[in-house]
């Protein structure tokens, strides 16, 4: 489970860093008013491009928390199943 979550987040980062700037150029060429959600995604893409080095550090800080929570949930379920029997 944590590996699949890591792959998912890595793909989000790749899209923000590489795909969003390309779409932004297209949007600017069309000169249309963008929905607020699109503006937020563009802002997230700018942030990811400017502060890309923070993302792996954030992942390293969050990974132990995710692993601990998944371990606790697995063992809690095992304890509940054994107490029911």
C-alpha positions in Angstrom: 0.0 0.0 0.0 2.7 2.6 0.8 4.5 1.8 -2.4 1.4 2.4 -4.5 0.8 5.7 -2.7 4.4 6.7 -3.3 4.0 5.9 -7.0 0.8 7.9 -7.2 2.4 11.0 -5.5 5.4 10.7 -7.8 3.2 10.7 -10.8 1.4 13.8 -9.5 4.7 15.6 -9.1 5.8 14.6 -12.6 2.5 16.0 -14.1 2.9 19.2 -12.1 6.5 19.7 -13.2 6.3 18.6 -16.8 2.8 18.7 -18.1 1.2 21.7 -16.4 3.7 24.3 -17.9 2.9 23.0 -21.4 -0.8 23.4 -20.9 -0.3 26.8 -19.3 1.3 28.0 -22.6 -1.7 26.8 -24.5 -4.1 28.5 -22.1 -2.2 31.8 -22.4 -2.3 31.7 -26.2 -6.1 31.2 -26.1 -6.5 34.2 -23.8 -9.6 32.8 -22.0 -10.6 33.1 -18.4 -9.7 29.9 -16.6 -11.8 28.2 -13.9 -10.5 28.7 -10.4 -9.5 25.0 -10.0 -7.3 25.3 -13.1 -5.6 28.5 -11.7 -4.9 26.5 -8.5 -3.3 23.7 -10.5 -1.2 26.1 -12.4 -0.1 27.7 -9.2 0.8 24.3 -7.8 2.8 23.6 -11.0 4.7 26.9 -10.5 5.4 25.9 -6.9 6.6 22.5 -7.8 8.9 23.9 -10.5 10.4 26.5 -8.1 10.7 24.3 -5.0 11.1 20.8 -6.4 13.8 20.1 -3.9 11.3 20.4 -1.0 9.1 17.6 -2.4 11.5 14.6 -1.6 12.2 16.1 1.8 8.5 16.3 2.5 8.1 12.7 1.3 10.9 11.6 3.7 9.1 13.3 6.6 5.7 11.8 5.7 6.8 8.3 4.9 7.5 7.2 8.5 4.1 8.5 9.6 2.4 6.6 6.8 4.3 3.4 7.6 3.5 3.7 11.3 -0.2 4.3 10.7 -0.5 1.4 8.3 1.4 -0.8 10.8 -0.9 0.3 13.7 -4.0 -0.3 11.6 -3.0 -3.7 10.5 -2.1 -4.8 14.1 -5.3 -3.2 15.5 -7.4 -5.2 13.0 -5.5 -8.4 13.9 -6.1 -7.7 17.6 -9.8 -7.1 17.1 -10.2 -10.3 15.1 -8.4 -12.3 17.8 -10.5 -10.7 20.6 -13.8 -11.6 18.8 -12.9 -15.3 18.6 
